[in-house]
Amino acid sequence: MTPRERFAAHVDWVPTTKGCIEWVGYRNKEGYGRFGVNKKLVLAHRFAWMLEHGTIAKGKRVLHSCDNPSCVNVAHLHVGSHRQNMAEMVARGRQRGAIGESHGRCKLTDAQVLELRALHAAGVRREELRVRFNVSKTWVRCIVTNQWRKSATGT
């Protein structure tokens, strides 16, 4: 099997609602896909870029416009420098220390967090909140116990 065929076997080709084509093979702790080629591990999104566009200049990065580390959709990828990557991270609120809605991977708005907490205080069960807000049990527990998700306004 060619590297291209092996790569394709680890991709969910059905786009997400945001148009991402996601890597479903091994991912590192940051969520980036890893793929073995010629006895070396490469990042899956870099390999996707190389399949489509060829080599990547030394010192250059393959950046995601979608902020989804598992996305290998070449339409969501572009080549840039480390400096560009850091500037995009800050502009999109993904840097360490971003809180509440300003965090780039935020699942709920500050208003939704307040609503979830109010419903919980009014006696709505956590399972119903999980379904209503489409988040995990862990998210609900941590939000209602104030372990996670403090907004920029302290909520």
PAVOKE-442235 format. One record per atom (N, C-alpha, C): residue number from 1; atom name; residue in one letter; z, x negated, y negated. Coordinates in steps of 0.2 Angstrom, whole numbers. Atoms other than C-alpha are relative to their C-alpha. Example, Ala and Ser with C-alpha at 12.3 -4.5 7.8 and 13.67 -1.06 7.14 Angstrom:
# residues 2
+-----+-------+--------+-------+-------+-------+
! num ! atome ! residu !     Z !     X !     Y !
+-----+-------+--------+-------+-------+-------+
!   1 !     N !      A !     0 !    -4 !     6 !
!   1 !    CA !      A !    39 !   -62 !    22 !
!   1 !     C !      A !     0 !    -4 !    -6 !
!   2 !     N !      S !    -1 !     4 !     6 !
!   2 !    CA !      S !    36 !   -68 !     5 !
!   2 !     C !      S !     3 !     4 !    -5 !
+-----+-------+--------+-------+-------+-------+
//
This chain:
# residues 155
+-----+-------+--------+-------+-------+-------+
! num ! atome ! residu !     Z !     X !     Y !
+-----+-------+--------+-------+-------+-------+
!   1 !     N !      M !     0 !    -4 !     6 !
!   1 !    CA !      M !     0 !     0 !     0 !
!   1 !     C !      M !     0 !    -5 !    -6 !
!   2 !     N !      T !     0 !     4 !     6 !
!   2 !    CA !      T !    -4 !    -7 !   -17 !
!   2 !     C !      T !     6 !     1 !    -5 !
!   3 !     N !      P !    -6 !    -1 !     5 !
!   3 !    CA !      P !     9 !    -9 !   -31 !
!   3 !     C !      P !    -1 !     7 !    -4 !
!   4 !     N !      R !     1 !    -6 !     3 !
!   4 !    CA !      R !     0 !     5 !   -40 !
!   4 !     C !      R !     2 !     6 !     4 !
!   5 !     N !      E !    -2 !    -6 !    -5 !
!   5 !    CA !      E !     2 !    17 !   -25 !
!   5 !     C !      E !     7 !     0 !     1 !
!   6 !     N !      R !    -7 !     0 !    -1 !
!   6 !    CA !      R !    20 !    12 !   -22 !
!   6 !     C !      R !     3 !     2 !    -7 !
!   7 !     N !      F !    -3 !    -3 !     6 !
!   7 !    CA !      F !    24 !    15 !   -41 !
!   7 !     C !      F !    -1 !     7 !     0 !
!   8 !     N !      A !     1 !    -7 !     0 !
!   8 !    CA !      A !    16 !    32 !   -40 !
!   8 !     C !      A !     4 !     4 !     4 !
!   9 !     N !      A !    -4 !    -4 !    -4 !
!   9 !    CA !      A !    26 !    37 !   -26 !
!   9 !     C !      A !     7 !     1 !    -2 !
!  10 !     N !      H !    -7 !    -1 !     3 !
!  10 !    CA !      H !    42 !    35 !   -36 !
!  10 !     C !      H !     0 !     3 !    -7 !
!  11 !     N !      V !     1 !    -3 !     7 !
!  11 !    CA !      V !    36 !    45 !   -51 !
!  11 !     C !      V !     0 !     8 !     1 !
!  12 !     N !      D !     1 !    -7 !     0 !
!  12 !    CA !      D !    39 !    64 !   -54 !
!  12 !     C !      D !    -5 !     2 !    -5 !
!  13 !     N !      W !     6 !     0 !     5 !
!  13 !    CA !      W !    22 !    68 !   -61 !
!  13 !     C !      W !     0 !     7 !    -3 !
!  14 !     N !      V !    -1 !    -7 !     4 !
!  14 !    CA !      V !    28 !    86 !   -67 !
!  14 !     C !      V !     3 !    -2 !    -6 !
!  15 !     N !      P !    -3 !     2 !     7 !
!  15 !    CA !      P !    31 !    83 !   -86 !
!  15 !     C !      P !     6 !     4 !    -1 !
!  16 !     N !      T !    -6 !    -4 !     3 !
!  16 !    CA !      T !    48 !    88 !   -93 !
!  16 !     C !      T !    -2 !     4 !    -6 !
!  17 !     N !      T !     2 !    -4 !     6 !
!  17 !    CA !      T !    49 !   100 !  -107 !
!  17 !     C !      T !    -2 !    -4 !    -6 !
!  18 !     N !      K !     2 !     5 !     6 !
!  18 !    CA !      K !    47 !    85 !  -119 !
!  18 !     C !      K !    -6 !    -4 !     2 !
!  19 !     N !      G !     6 !     3 !    -2 !
!  19 !    CA !      G !    32 !    79 !  -109 !
!  19 !     C !      G !     1 !    -7 !     3 !
!  20 !     N !      C !    -1 !     7 !    -3 !
!  20 !    CA !      C !    41 !    64 !  -101 !
!  20 !     C !      C !    -2 !     1 !     8 !
!  21 !     N !      I !     1 !     1 !    -7 !
!  21 !    CA !      I !    35 !    58 !   -84 !
!  21 !     C !      I !     5 !    -4 !     3 !
!  22 !     N !      E !    -5 !     4 !    -2 !
!  22 !    CA !      E !    50 !    52 !   -75 !
!  22 !     C !      E !     0 !    -4 !     6 !
!  23 !     N !      W !    -1 !     4 !    -5 !
!  23 !    CA !      W !    54 !    38 !   -64 !
!  23 !     C !      W !     6 !     3 !     5 !
!  24 !     N !      V !    -6 !    -3 !    -4 !
!  24 !    CA !      V !    64 !    45 !   -49 !
!  24 !     C !      V !     2 !    -5 !     6 !
!  25 !     N !      G !    -3 !     5 !    -4 !
!  25 !    CA !      G !    66 !    28 !   -40 !
!  25 !     C !      G !     6 !    -3 !    -2 !
!  26 !     N !      Y !    -6 !     3 !     2 !
!  26 !    CA !      Y !    80 !    16 !   -42 !
!  26 !     C !      Y !     0 !    -1 !    -8 !
!  27 !     N !      R !    -1 !     1 !     7 !
!  27 !    CA !      R !    87 !    16 !   -60 !
!  27 !     C !      R !     7 !    -4 !    -1 !
!  28 !     N !      N !    -6 !     4 !     2 !
!  28 !    CA !      N !    99 !     3 !   -68 !
!  28 !     C !      N !     5 !     5 !    -3 !
!  29 !     N !      K !    -6 !    -4 !     3 !
!  29 !    CA !      K !   116 !     9 !   -76 !
!  29 !     C !      K !    -2 !     3 !    -7 !
!  30 !     N !      E !     3 !    -3 !     6 !
!  30 !    CA !      E !   106 !    12 !   -92 !
!  30 !     C !      E !    -5 !     5 !     0 !
!  31 !     N !      G !     5 !    -6 !    -1 !
!  31 !    CA !      G !    94 !    24 !   -84 !
!  31 !     C !      G !    -7 !    -3 !     1 !
!  32 !     N !      Y !     7 !     3 !     0 !
!  32 !    CA !      Y !    79 !    12 !   -84 !
!  32 !     C !      Y !    -2 !    -1 !     7 !
!  33 !     N !      G !     3 !     1 !    -7 !
!  33 !    CA !      G !    68 !    12 !   -68 !
!  33 !     C !      G !    -1 !    -7 !     1 !
!  34 !     N !      R !     1 !     7 !    -3 !
!  34 !    CA !      R !    67 !    -4 !   -58 !
!  34 !     C !      R !    -5 !     1 !     5 !
!  35 !     N !      F !     5 !     0 !    -5 !
!  35 !    CA !      F !    52 !    -8 !   -48 !
!  35 !     C !      F !    -2 !    -7 !     3 !
!  36 !     N !      G !     2 !     7 !    -3 !
!  36 !    CA !      G !    48 !   -23 !   -36 !
!  36 !     C !      G !    -7 !    -1 !     0 !
!  37 !     N !      V !     7 !     2 !     0 !
!  37 !    CA !      V !    32 !   -32 !   -39 !
!  37 !     C !      V !     0 !    -7 !     1 !
!  38 !     N !      N !     0 !     7 !    -2 !
!  38 !    CA !      N !    28 !   -49 !   -31 !
!  38 !     C !      N !     7 !    -3 !     0 !
!  39 !     N !      K !    -7 !     2 !    -1 !
!  39 !    CA !      K !    46 !   -51 !   -26 !
!  39 !     C !      K !     4 !    -1 !    -7 !
!  40 !     N !      K !    -4 !     0 !     6 !
!  40 !    CA !      K !    52 !   -48 !   -44 !
!  40 !     C !      K !     1 !     7 !    -2 !
!  41 !     N !      L !    -1 !    -7 !     3 !
!  41 !    CA !      L !    60 !   -33 !   -52 !
!  41 !     C !      L !    -2 !     0 !    -7 !
!  42 !     N !      V !     2 !    -1 !     7 !
!  42 !    CA !      V !    52 !   -26 !   -67 !
!  42 !     C !      V !     2 !     7 !    -2 !
!  43 !     N !      L !    -2 !    -7 !     3 !
!  43 !    CA !      L !    57 !   -11 !   -78 !
!  43 !     C !      L !    -7 !     4 !     1 !
!  44 !     N !      A !     6 !    -5 !    -2 !
!  44 !    CA !      A !    46 !     4 !   -72 !
!  44 !     C !      A !    -4 !     2 !    -6 !
!  45 !     N !      H !     4 !    -2 !     6 !
!  45 !    CA !      H !    41 !     8 !   -90 !
!  45 !     C !      H !    -5 !    -5 !    -2 !
!  46 !     N !      R !     5 !     5 !     2 !
!  46 !    CA !      R !    34 !    -9 !   -93 !
!  46 !     C !      R !    -6 !    -1 !     5 !
!  47 !     N !      F !     5 !     1 !    -5 !
!  47 !    CA !      F !    25 !    -9 !   -77 !
!  47 !     C !      F !    -6 !     6 !    -1 !
!  48 !     N !      A !     5 !    -5 !     2 !
!  48 !    CA !      A !    17 !     8 !   -82 !
!  48 !     C !      A !    -4 !    -2 !    -5 !
!  49 !     N !      W !     4 !     2 !     6 !
!  49 !    CA !      W !    12 !     1 !   -98 !
!  49 !     C !      W !    -6 !    -5 !     2 !
!  50 !     N !      M !     4 !     5 !    -2 !
!  50 !    CA !      M !     4 !   -14 !   -89 !
!  50 !     C !      M !    -6 !     3 !     4 !
!  51 !     N !      L !     5 !    -3 !    -4 !
!  51 !    CA !      L !    -5 !    -3 !   -77 !
!  51 !     C !      L !    -6 !     3 !    -4 !
!  52 !     N !      E !     4 !    -3 !     5 !
!  52 !    CA !      E !   -13 !     6 !   -92 !
!  52 !     C !      E !    -4 !    -5 !    -5 !
!  53 !     N !      H !     2 !     4 !     6 !
!  53 !    CA !      H !   -15 !    -8 !  -105 !
!  53 !     C !      H !    -1 !    -7 !     2 !
!  54 !     N !      G !     1 !     7 !    -1 !
!  54 !    CA !      G !   -14 !   -25 !   -96 !
!  54 !     C !      G !     7 !    -3 !    -2 !
!  55 !     N !      T !    -6 !     4 !     1 !
!  55 !    CA !      T !    -2 !   -39 !  -100 !
!  55 !     C !      T !     4 !     2 !    -7 !
!  56 !     N !      I !    -4 !    -1 !     6 !
!  56 !    CA !      I !    12 !   -38 !  -113 !
!  56 !     C !      I !     1 !    -7 !    -3 !
!  57 !     N !      A !    -1 !     6 !     3 !
!  57 !    CA !      A !    13 !   -52 !  -125 !
!  57 !     C !      A !     7 !    -3 !     1 !
!  58 !     N !      K !    -6 !     3 !    -1 !
!  58 !    CA !      K !    27 !   -64 !  -123 !
!  58 !     C !      K !     5 !     1 !    -5 !
!  59 !     N !      G !    -5 !    -2 !     5 !
!  59 !    CA !      G !    43 !   -59 !  -132 !
!  59 !     C !      G !    -1 !     7 !    -2 !
!  60 !     N !      K !     0 !    -7 !     2 !
!  60 !    CA !      K !    37 !   -41 !  -134 !
!  60 !     C !      K !     3 !     5 !     5 !
!  61 !     N !      R !    -3 !    -6 !    -4 !
!  61 !    CA !      R !    45 !   -25 !  -128 !
!  61 !     C !      R !    -4 !     6 !     1 !
!  62 !     N !      V !     3 !    -6 !     0 !
!  62 !    CA !      V !    39 !    -9 !  -122 !
!  62 !     C !      V !     5 !     5 !    -2 !
!  63 !     N !      L !    -5 !    -4 !     3 !
!  63 !    CA !      L !    48 !     4 !  -132 !
!  63 !     C !      L !    -2 !     8 !     1 !
!  64 !     N !      H !     1 !    -7 !    -1 !
!  64 !    CA !      H !    50 !    23 !  -129 !
!  64 !     C !      H !     1 !     4 !    -7 !
!  65 !     N !      S !     0 !    -4 !     6 !
!  65 !    CA !      S !    46 !    35 !  -143 !
!  65 !     C !      S !     4 !     7 !     2 !
!  66 !     N !      C !    -4 !    -6 !    -3 !
!  66 !    CA !      C !    55 !    49 !  -132 !
!  66 !     C !      C !     7 !    -1 !     1 !
!  67 !     N !      D !    -7 !     1 !    -1 !
!  67 !    CA !      D !    71 !    40 !  -131 !
!  67 !     C !      D !     3 !     1 !     7 !
!  68 !     N !      N !    -2 !    -1 !    -7 !
!  68 !    CA !      N !    71 !    43 !  -112 !
!  68 !     C !      N !    -1 !    -6 !     4 !
!  69 !     N !      P !     1 !     6 !    -4 !
!  69 !    CA !      P !    74 !    27 !  -102 !
!  69 !     C !      P !    -4 !     1 !     6 !
!  70 !     N !      S !     4 !     0 !    -6 !
!  70 !    CA !      S !    67 !    34 !   -86 !
!  70 !     C !      S !    -7 !     3 !    -1 !
!  71 !     N !      C !     7 !    -2 !     1 !
!  71 !    CA !      C !    51 !    40 !   -94 !
!  71 !     C !      C !    -5 !    -6 !     1 !
!  72 !     N !      V !     5 !     5 !    -1 !
!  72 !    CA !      V !    35 !    31 !   -88 !
!  72 !     C !      V !    -7 !     3 !    -3 !
!  73 !     N !      N !     6 !    -3 !     3 !
!  73 !    CA !      N !    23 !    42 !   -98 !
!  73 !     C !      N !    -3 !    -5 !    -5 !
!  74 !     N !      V !     2 !     5 !     5 !
!  74 !    CA !      V !    12 !    29 !  -107 !
!  74 !     C !      V !    -2 !     3 !    -7 !
!  75 !     N !      A !     1 !    -3 !     7 !
!  75 !    CA !      A !     9 !    41 !  -121 !
!  75 !     C !      A !     6 !     0 !    -4 !
!  76 !     N !      H !    -6 !     0 !     4 !
!  76 !    CA !      H !    27 !    40 !  -125 !
!  76 !     C !      H !     3 !    -8 !    -1 !
!  77 !     N !      L !    -2 !     7 !     0 !
!  77 !    CA !      L !    27 !    21 !  -124 !
!  77 !     C !      L !    -4 !    -4 !    -5 !
!  78 !     N !      H !     4 !     5 !     5 !
!  78 !    CA !      H !    22 !     7 !  -137 !
!  78 !     C !      H !     3 !    -7 !     0 !
!  79 !     N !      V !    -3 !     6 !     0 !
!  79 !    CA !      V !    24 !   -11 !  -138 !
!  79 !     C !      V !     3 !    -2 !    -7 !
!  80 !     N !      G !    -3 !     2 !     7 !
!  80 !    CA !      G !    35 !   -19 !  -152 !
!  80 !     C !      G !     5 !    -5 !     2 !
!  81 !     N !      S !    -5 !     6 !    -1 !
!  81 !    CA !      S !    48 !   -32 !  -155 !
!  81 !     C !      S !     7 !     3 !     1 !
!  82 !     N !      H !    -7 !    -2 !    -1 !
!  82 !    CA !      H !    66 !   -32 !  -152 !
!  82 !     C !      H !     3 !     3 !    -7 !
!  83 !     N !      R !    -2 !    -3 !     7 !
!  83 !    CA !      R !    69 !   -29 !  -171 !
!  83 !     C !      R !    -2 !     7 !    -1 !
!  84 !     N !      Q !     2 !    -7 !     0 !
!  84 !    CA !      Q !    58 !   -14 !  -170 !
!  84 !     C !      Q !     4 !     5 !     4 !
!  85 !     N !      N !    -3 !    -4 !    -5 !
!  85 !    CA !      N !    67 !    -7 !  -155 !
!  85 !     C !      N !     7 !     1 !    -3 !
!  86 !     N !      M !    -6 !    -1 !     3 !
!  86 !    CA !      M !    84 !   -10 !  -164 !
!  86 !     C !      M !     0 !     5 !    -6 !
!  87 !     N !      A !     1 !    -5 !     6 !
!  87 !    CA !      A !    77 !    -1 !  -180 !
!  87 !     C !      A !    -1 !     7 !     2 !
!  88 !     N !      E !     1 !    -7 !    -3 !
!  88 !    CA !      E !    71 !    14 !  -170 !
!  88 !     C !      E !     7 !     3 !     3 !
!  89 !     N !      M !    -6 !    -3 !    -3 !
!  89 !    CA !      M !    88 !    15 !  -161 !
!  89 !     C !      M !     5 !     2 !    -6 !
!  90 !     N !      V !    -4 !    -2 !     6 !
!  90 !    CA !      V !    97 !    16 !  -178 !
!  90 !     C !      V !    -2 !     6 !    -3 !
!  91 !     N !      A !     3 !    -6 !     4 !
!  91 !    CA !      A !    85 !    28 !  -186 !
!  91 !     C !      A !     1 !     6 !     4 !
!  92 !     N !      R !    -1 !    -6 !    -4 !
!  92 !    CA !      R !    87 !    40 !  -171 !
!  92 !     C !      R !     7 !     1 !     2 !
!  93 !     N !      G !    -7 !    -1 !    -1 !
!  93 !    CA !      G !   106 !    38 !  -170 !
!  93 !     C !      G !     2 !    -2 !     7 !
!  94 !     N !      R !    -2 !     2 !    -7 !
!  94 !    CA !      R !   107 !    30 !  -153 !
!  94 !     C !      R !     4 !    -6 !     0 !
!  95 !     N !      Q !    -4 !     6 !     0 !
!  95 !    CA !      Q !   117 !    15 !  -158 !
!  95 !     C !      Q !     8 !     2 !     2 !
!  96 !     N !      R !    -7 !    -1 !    -2 !
!  96 !    CA !      R !   135 !    13 !  -151 !
!  96 !     C !      R !     4 !     2 !    -6 !
!  97 !     N !      G !    -4 !    -2 !     6 !
!  97 !    CA !      G !   147 !    22 !  -162 !
!  97 !     C !      G !    -3 !     6 !    -3 !
!  98 !     N !      A !     2 !    -7 !     2 !
!  98 !    CA !      A !   136 !    37 !  -166 !
!  98 !     C !      A !     3 !     5 !     3 !
!  99 !     N !      I !    -4 !    -6 !    -2 !
!  99 !    CA !      I !   145 !    53 !  -164 !
!  99 !     C !      I !    -3 !     6 !    -1 !
! 100 !     N !      G !     2 !    -7 !     1 !
! 100 !    CA !      G !   142 !    71 !  -162 !
! 100 !     C !      G !    -7 !     1 !     0 !
! 101 !     N !      E !     7 !    -1 !     1 !
! 101 !    CA !      E !   125 !    77 !  -167 !
! 101 !     C !      E !    -4 !    -6 !    -1 !
! 102 !     N !      S !     4 !     5 !     2 !
! 102 !    CA !      S !   120 !    61 !  -174 !
! 102 !     C !      S !    -1 !    -5 !     6 !
! 103 !     N !      H !     2 !     4 !    -6 !
! 103 !    CA !      H !   120 !    53 !  -156 !
! 103 !     C !      H !    -6 !     2 !     2 !
! 104 !     N !      G !     7 !    -1 !    -2 !
! 104 !    CA !      G !   102 !    52 !  -150 !
! 104 !     C !      G !     0 !     4 !     7 !
! 105 !     N !      R !     0 !    -4 !    -6 !
! 105 !    CA !      R !   107 !    59 !  -133 !
! 105 !     C !      R !     4 !     6 !     1 !
! 106 !     N !      C !    -5 !    -6 !     0 !
! 106 !    CA !      C !   118 !    73 !  -138 !
! 106 !     C !      C !    -3 !     6 !     3 !
! 107 !     N !      K !     3 !    -6 !    -4 !
! 107 !    CA !      K !   116 !    89 !  -127 !
! 107 !     C !      K !     2 !     6 !    -4 !
! 108 !     N !      L !    -2 !    -6 !     3 !
! 108 !    CA !      L !   125 !   101 !  -138 !
! 108 !     C !      L !     1 !    -1 !    -8 !
! 109 !     N !      T !    -2 !     1 !     7 !
! 109 !    CA !      T !   126 !   104 !  -157 !
! 109 !     C !      T !     7 !     0 !    -1 !
! 110 !     N !      D !    -7 !    -1 !     2 !
! 110 !    CA !      D !   142 !   103 !  -166 !
! 110 !     C !      D !     2 !     7 !     0 !
! 111 !     N !      A !    -1 !    -7 !     0 !
! 111 !    CA !      A !   141 !   122 !  -168 !
! 111 !     C !      A !     1 !     2 !     7 !
! 112 !     N !      Q !    -1 !    -2 !    -7 !
! 112 !    CA !      Q !   139 !   124 !  -149 !
! 112 !     C !      Q !     7 !    -3 !     3 !
! 113 !     N !      V !    -6 !     2 !    -2 !
! 113 !    CA !      V !   154 !   113 !  -146 !
! 113 !     C !      V !     6 !     4 !    -2 !
! 114 !     N !      L !    -5 !    -4 !     3 !
! 114 !    CA !      L !   165 !   123 !  -158 !
! 114 !     C !      L !     0 !     7 !     4 !
! 115 !     N !      E !     1 !    -6 !    -4 !
! 115 !    CA !      E !   158 !   139 !  -149 !
! 115 !     C !      E !     3 !     0 !     7 !
! 116 !     N !      L !    -3 !     1 !    -7 !
! 116 !    CA !      L !   162 !   132 !  -132 !
! 116 !     C !      L !     7 !     0 !     0 !
! 117 !     N !      R !    -8 !     0 !     1 !
! 117 !    CA !      R !   180 !   128 !  -137 !
! 117 !     C !      R !     3 !     6 !    -1 !
! 118 !     N !      A !    -3 !    -7 !     2 !
! 118 !    CA !      A !   183 !   145 !  -145 !
! 118 !     C !      A !    -1 !     5 !     6 !
! 119 !     N !      L !     1 !    -4 !    -5 !
! 119 !    CA !      L !   176 !   154 !  -130 !
! 119 !     C !      L !     5 !    -2 !     6 !
! 120 !     N !      H !    -5 !     3 !    -5 !
! 120 !    CA !      H !   187 !   143 !  -118 !
! 120 !     C !      H !     7 !     3 !    -3 !
! 121 !     N !      A !    -6 !    -2 !     3 !
! 121 !    CA !      A !   202 !   147 !  -130 !
! 121 !     C !      A !     1 !     7 !     1 !
! 122 !     N !      A !     0 !    -8 !    -1 !
! 122 !    CA !      A !   198 !   166 !  -128 !
! 122 !     C !      A !     0 !     2 !     7 !
! 123 !     N !      G !    -1 !    -2 !    -7 !
! 123 !    CA !      G !   199 !   165 !  -109 !
! 123 !     C !      G !    -6 !    -1 !     4 !
! 124 !     N !      V !     6 !     0 !    -4 !
! 124 !    CA !      V !   181 !   162 !  -104 !
! 124 !     C !      V !     1 !    -6 !     5 !
! 125 !     N !      R !    -1 !     5 !    -5 !
! 125 !    CA !      R !   181 !   152 !   -88 !
! 125 !     C !      R !    -5 !    -5 !    -1 !
! 126 !     N !      R !     4 !     6 !     0 !
! 126 !    CA !      R !   174 !   135 !   -87 !
! 126 !     C !      R !    -7 !     0 !     3 !
! 127 !     N !      E !     6 !    -1 !    -4 !
! 127 !    CA !      E !   161 !   139 !   -74 !
! 127 !     C !      E !    -5 !     4 !    -4 !
! 128 !     N !      E !     4 !    -4 !     4 !
! 128 !    CA !      E !   154 !   152 !   -85 !
! 128 !     C !      E !    -3 !    -4 !    -6 !
! 129 !     N !      L !     2 !     4 !     6 !
! 129 !    CA !      L !   154 !   140 !  -100 !
! 129 !     C !      L !    -5 !    -5 !     2 !
! 130 !     N !      R !     4 !     5 !    -3 !
! 130 !    CA !      R !   145 !   127 !   -89 !
! 130 !     C !      R !    -7 !     3 !     0 !
! 131 !     N !      V !     6 !    -4 !    -1 !
! 131 !    CA !      V !   131 !   140 !   -85 !
! 131 !     C !      V !    -3 !     2 !    -7 !
! 132 !     N !      R !     2 !    -3 !     7 !
! 132 !    CA !      R !   130 !   147 !  -103 !
! 132 !     C !      R !    -3 !    -6 !    -4 !
! 133 !     N !      F !     2 !     5 !     4 !
! 133 !    CA !      F !   128 !   130 !  -111 !
! 133 !     C !      F !    -4 !    -5 !     4 !
! 134 !     N !      N !     5 !     4 !    -4 !
! 134 !    CA !      N !   118 !   122 !   -97 !
! 134 !     C !      N !     3 !    -8 !     0 !
! 135 !     N !      V !    -3 !     6 !     0 !
! 135 !    CA !      V !   130 !   107 !   -95 !
! 135 !     C !      V !     4 !    -1 !     6 !
! 136 !     N !      S !    -4 !     1 !    -6 !
! 136 !    CA !      S !   140 !    99 !   -81 !
! 136 !     C !      S !     7 !     2 !    -1 !
! 137 !     N !      K !    -7 !    -2 !     0 !
! 137 !    CA !      K !   158 !   104 !   -76 !
! 137 !     C !      K !     4 !    -6 !    -4 !
! 138 !     N !      T !    -3 !     5 !     3 !
! 138 !    CA !      T !   163 !    87 !   -82 !
! 138 !     C !      T !     0 !     0 !    -8 !
! 139 !     N !      W !     1 !    -1 !     7 !
! 139 !    CA !      W !   155 !    90 !   -99 !
! 139 !     C !      W !     5 !     5 !    -3 !
! 140 !     N !      V !    -5 !    -5 !     3 !
! 140 !    CA !      V !   165 !   106 !  -101 !
! 140 !     C !      V !     7 !    -2 !     0 !
! 141 !     N !      R !    -7 !     2 !    -1 !
! 141 !    CA !      R !   181 !    99 !   -95 !
! 141 !     C !      R !     2 !    -5 !    -6 !
! 142 !     N !      C !    -1 !     5 !     5 !
! 142 !    CA !      C !   180 !    84 !  -107 !
! 142 !     C !      C !    -1 !     3 !    -7 !
! 143 !     N !      I !     1 !    -3 !     7 !
! 143 !    CA !      I !   174 !    95 !  -122 !
! 143 !     C !      I !     7 !     4 !    -1 !
! 144 !     N !      V !    -5 !    -5 !     1 !
! 144 !    CA !      V !   188 !   108 !  -120 !
! 144 !     C !      V !     7 !    -4 !     0 !
! 145 !     N !      T !    -7 !     4 !     1 !
! 145 !    CA !      T !   202 !    94 !  -118 !
! 145 !     C !      T !    -1 !    -5 !    -5 !
! 146 !     N !      N !     1 !     5 !     6 !
! 146 !    CA !      N !   195 !    84 !  -133 !
! 146 !     C !      N !    -1 !    -7 !     2 !
! 147 !     N !      Q !     1 !     7 !    -2 !
! 147 !    CA !      Q !   191 !    69 !  -122 !
! 147 !     C !      Q !    -6 !    -3 !    -2 !
! 148 !     N !      W !     7 !     2 !     2 !
! 148 !    CA !      W !   173 !    69 !  -127 !
! 148 !     C !      W !    -2 !     4 !    -6 !
! 149 !     N !      R !     3 !    -4 !     5 !
! 149 !    CA !      R !   163 !    75 !  -142 !
! 149 !     C !      R !     3 !     1 !    -6 !
! 150 !     N !      K !    -3 !    -2 !     7 !
! 150 !    CA !      K !   171 !    73 !  -158 !
! 150 !     C !      K !    -6 !    -1 !    -5 !
! 151 !     N !      S !     6 !     1 !     5 !
! 151 !    CA !      S !   158 !    76 !  -172 !
! 151 !     C !      S !     2 !    -4 !    -6 !
! 152 !     N !      A !    -1 !     4 !     6 !
! 152 !    CA !      A !   156 !    67 !  -188 !
! 152 !     C !      A !     5 !     3 !    -4 !
! 153 !     N !      T !    -5 !    -3 !     5 !
! 153 !    CA !      T !   167 !    80 !  -196 !
! 153 !     C !      T !     7 !     1 !     4 !
! 154 !     N !      G !    -7 !     0 !    -3 !
! 154 !    CA !      G !   181 !    78 !  -183 !
! 154 !     C !      G !     0 !     5 !     5 !
! 155 !     N !      T !    -1 !    -6 !    -5 !
! 155 !    CA !      T !   177 !    93 !  -172 !
! 155 !     C !      T !    -2 !    -3 !     7 !
+-----+-------+--------+-------+-------+-------+
//
